[in-house]
């Protein structure tokens, strides 16, 4: 039986995809360099795929920079959550606790994101010579602006640090650091301040090559920071999309640095991709999945004739569809019609999408969210939530 429920707690638990793990709240002592601080590990854990976070929550000093440095909300979210997926390859969520980065402060990250400046440029930007540590290539400052930017684009958009603490009885210490480097697939620039914005696309092979060079320099610098001299490090490369994209970018490679070493290990490929349905990308690379989506879209349109607003965002890992998020904007006429339409959509999900993929459908109107349908992996019947 399909149920319409307004119980928020039940809805939340179902979204996690498994039963929660309630444990006894644990008090620990967190070791920080030469000091020790009391902290608590919450008793609630959503699932084995998520890291527990100690409290009180200590924000990163570079907090907030992600929002200003990445192109879209989609990239912002994926950069953080995707970095946690990378971490799971190295730091087991059953043994490690998550904490926001505590070693790279706002000023340091800002300086690293700069271009390298010439001596003449240093006087103009008012930066001390010892702070001329930008990881992006220098702009010669002479010649055609468009040519200079095409030949010397800004590759590195942002640096994100995550810390992972390892539990040892009643204490916890830093067990590893994961660094995400967000790289630009498109470089935006202006010929004059407040003038029109131009863009130059950066080839993926070039981005891969430059990103790995930057990664090695970042590791070298991390080893010079107190507390990070010996800790294992994982560094991952993220290619963000253009500022007009409606799907996020993705991580494409990561490498590990052994305890005490400053040398990157071999690079591992990350085969993840977000694809818009319908789109040329989907048509060229994921035709069978696109066909299933278009058949679903066609059935949705039977309820509302002359309606074609169904859009999907698919997440692929190793070229296999894992998650599909579908947005359906409707013209709102009344709650009864919304309920009827939501039940109809929930009823046709299984006709088009196998239960080994997770599907989420968001139904909205000009008034805001109207309904949410969630069917997790191996579920036969979806969970349906009608908003008040």
N, C-alpha and C positions, 0 to 999 in steps of 0.2 A: 504494500500500500504506500502510495506517495503521500507525504505529509506536508502541510503548510504550517510552519511553526514560527512564532515570534519570540521564542526563547533564545535570547542572545547568547547565553552561556553554551547551550547545546550547539548552536551554530558555530561558535568559536572553536569548540573542541573538534567538531567534524572537519573544519577547515585544516586542522593539523594532520589529518590523515591517519591518526592512530590514537590509542588511548593515552591519556597523560600519565606521567610518572610522578606520583606523590611520595616524597621522601621526607624524612625528618630534617628540619632546618639545621644546618651545620655551621658552627662558628669556627673560624680558622684565623690564623695569624699570617698576614701577608708580609713576606720579606721584601723590602725595597732598599737595595744597595746596603747602606749601613744601618737602616732603621727597620722597625717592625710595627705593623699596624693591624688592629683587629678588623675583621671583615666577616660577612655572612654569605653563605651559599644558599639561595632560596630553595625551599623544599619542592617547588613545582618545576617540572621539566616537560616541555611540550612533546618532544619525541627524541629518539636517539640520534636524529639528524641535526639537532640544534645544540649549541653550546650553552651551558649555564653561565650566568654573569654574576659576579660578586657584587654585593652591596655593602656600603653605599657606592652608588655609581659615580665613577670619577671620569668626567669627560676629557677628551683629548684637548691639548692646548691649541691644536690646529683645527678644532671643531668649527664647522661652518664654511671652511674653504671649499669643500666639495661642491656646495651649491653654487658658488660664484665662479668656479673654474670649469665645470662641465657644461655641455651644450644644452641638454634637455633633462627633464625630470626622469625620463626613462633611463638615461645613462647614469644619473645620480643613484637611483635605486639599485640598478644592476651592478654598478661598480662595487658597492658595499656588499650586497648579498652574494654576488659572484665570487668575491674575494674570500668569503667564508666557505664557499664550496671548494675553492682551491685549497684552503687550509685543511679541510677534512682528508685530503690525500696524504697529509703529513702528521697532523695533530689530531689524534682520536678524541671525538667529543665526550667519550666516557672517561677520559683521563685528564683532559685539559679544560680550563675555564677561560672564557673570553673576557677581554678587557680592552677598551679603546686605547689607542696608542698613547704612551706616556713619555716618549723620548724625543720625538720630533715636534718642536714647538712651531707656532705660527710664523715667527720671523724666519726660522731656518727653512721651512718649506717654501715661503715666499721668495727667499733668496735663491734657492735651488731652481725654482721655476723660471727665473729670469733668463734673458739672453746673457751671453758673455759680452762684456763691454770693452771697447777700446779705451785707451787712456784719455782720449779726447771726450769720449762719451761719458766717462765716469764723472767728469766735472759737471756735465749737463744734468745727469740723473741724481747727483749728490749722493753717491754711494762710495764708501771708503774702499780702498784697494783690497783690503782683507775680506771685504764682503762681495767682491766680484767673483762669485762662485756659481753663477748660473749654469745650468746643464743644457740649455738650448743654445744653438749656434749663434755666433755673433752676426750682427747686421753691419756690413762694411761701412754703411752710411754715405756711400758715394755711388752715383750712377742711377739708373732707372729704378724706381721703387718697386714696380711689379716684378722686374727681373731679379732684384735682390731678394724679395720675399719668396719667389719661386725657387730660387737656388738655396735659400737659407730659411726654410719654414720653421715655425715653432712646433717641435715634435711633442715635447712633454707638456701636458695640460695640468696634471695634478699628481700628487703623491699621497697615498693613504697608508697609514700604519695601523695594524692590529696586533695586539699582544695576546699570548696564550700562556696561562699559568698552569703549572703542574702541581697537583696535590701530593703532599708527602706527609701522611698522617694528619696532624692538626695544623700543618703549615702549608703555605702555597708560595711558590717562587716562579719567576719568569722562566718558562721552558722553551719559548720560541717566539719569533717575530715574523709576521707576514707583511710584506710591502706590496702594494699595488701601484703600478705606474700607468696612468691614463694617458694614452697617446692620441694625437689628432689625425683623423683620416682626411680632414679638410682644414687648411690653415686660412684664417680670416685676417685681413689687414686693411688699412686705410692709407691712401696717399697723403692726406692731410687730416689733421685732427678735426673730428666732427664731419668729415667728408663721407662720401659713399663707401660702403664696405665691399671689398673684392675678396675673392677666394681662389685658392689653388689646391687641387686634390693631391694627396700624398699617396703614392703607390704603396701597396701593402708590403712588398718585398723590401722597399726602402725603409718603411716604418719598422719592420721586423729587425732589420740590420741596425738602425740607429737606436731602437729601443733596447736592444741587448747591450750595446755599448754604454748607454746611460745606466743600465742595470748594474754593470760591473763597477762603475764609478760610485753609484749609490752604496753598494756593499762596502767598498773601500772606506767611504765616509762614515758609514754606520759603525764600523769597527773602531773608529776613533772617539765614539760617544761613550761616556762612562755608563757601565751597565750592559753594554752591547758588545763588549770586546770578544766574548766567546760564545754567546748564545746562538743556537741554530737559527738560520734565516731562510725564509722562502720568499722569492720575489716573482711577481706575475705581471704580464703585459696585457693591457686592456686597450682595444681599439674602439674609441667612441665614434658614434655616428655624426652626421652633419646636424646643424641646428634646426633643420626642417624635418628630420626623421620622426616617424611615429612609432618606431621600434628601437630598442636600445642596441648599443654595440655589444661586444663580447670579449672575454678573455681568450687569448689564442696561444699562450705559452707560459710556462713557469719553470723555475730552476731552484734547486736547493743549495744552501751553503752549509757545510758541516760545522760542527762546534769548533770554534777557534780558528777556522779557516777564513780567508778573504777571497777565495776563488770560487766562482760559480761552477756548479756541477753541470752536467749535460741538460739541455733544454728539453722539456716534455711538451708535446703538442696538446692543446686543449681544443677539442672539436665540439664547440658550442656555437649555436646560431639562432638568432631571432628572425622570423620571417613574417611578413604581412600577408594576410589572405583577404582578397585576391591581390596578386601582384605578378610582375614579370619574373621576379626571383622565384616565386612559388611555382609558376608555370614551367620554368626552365629546370628547376632542381627537385621539386617535390610534387610532381604532377598527380600522383595517386591520392595523396593527402588533400591536395587542392580540389580534386574531383569530389571527394567526400564532403568537403566544406561547401562547395557550390551546390551539391544536392541538398544539403541541410538548408542552405540559404533559400533555395527554391521552395522547399516545404514551408519555411517561415513565411515566405511571401504569399503562400496560399491563404494564410489567415488575414493578411493585410494586402489586398491587391495593389499593384503599382508601387510597392514598397521595395527599396533596394539598399537599405542602410546597414546591412549586416557586415561587420568587419571582424576579422580574427587576427590574433597575434599568437604565433606558434613558436614554441621553444624546442630546439633540437639538440640532442647530445649524441655524439658519434653517429650522426646522420639519421637518428631514430627520433620520431616525434615523442616528446615526453609530456608536454603540457600545451593546452590550447585554451586561450582566453578569448571569448567572443563578446562583442559589444553590439547591443541592439537598441537603437534609439527609436521610440515610438511616439506617436501623437496621442496624448492622454485625453481620453474621453470620460473615464470613470473607473472607480476601483474594481467594479465587477468585471469590466472588460479586461483590465490588467490581470486579474486573477485567472480569468479564462485563458488569456494568451500565455501566461506563465506556465499554466498546467499543460497547455498544448506543446510548448517548447520543451518542457521537461520530458514529455512523453515521447518525443521523436529523437532525443539525444542518442539513445542506444541503437536506434535504427541506422545511424550514420557514423558513429564513432565507437570503436572497440573499447572494452573496459580496461585495457592495459595502458590507456593514456588518461591523464587527468584533464577534465574539462570544466571550465567555469564560464557561466553566461551572465553578463550584467545587462539588465533591462532598465532603461532610463527614459525620462521624458524631459520637457522643459522645466518641470517642477523639481527635477533631481532624480536620484535613484528610486526605482519602483520595485524591482525584484532582483534576487540573486539566486542562481541555480548552481550547485556545486556537485560534481560527481568525481570522487577520487578513484584512484586505481583499484580495480577488483570489486568495485561497488556496482551492483546491478541497478538499484534505484537511486536517483539523485536526491540531495537535500535541497529543499526549496524554502526561501525566505521572502516574505512579502513585507516591504517596509511600510510603516505607518504613514 
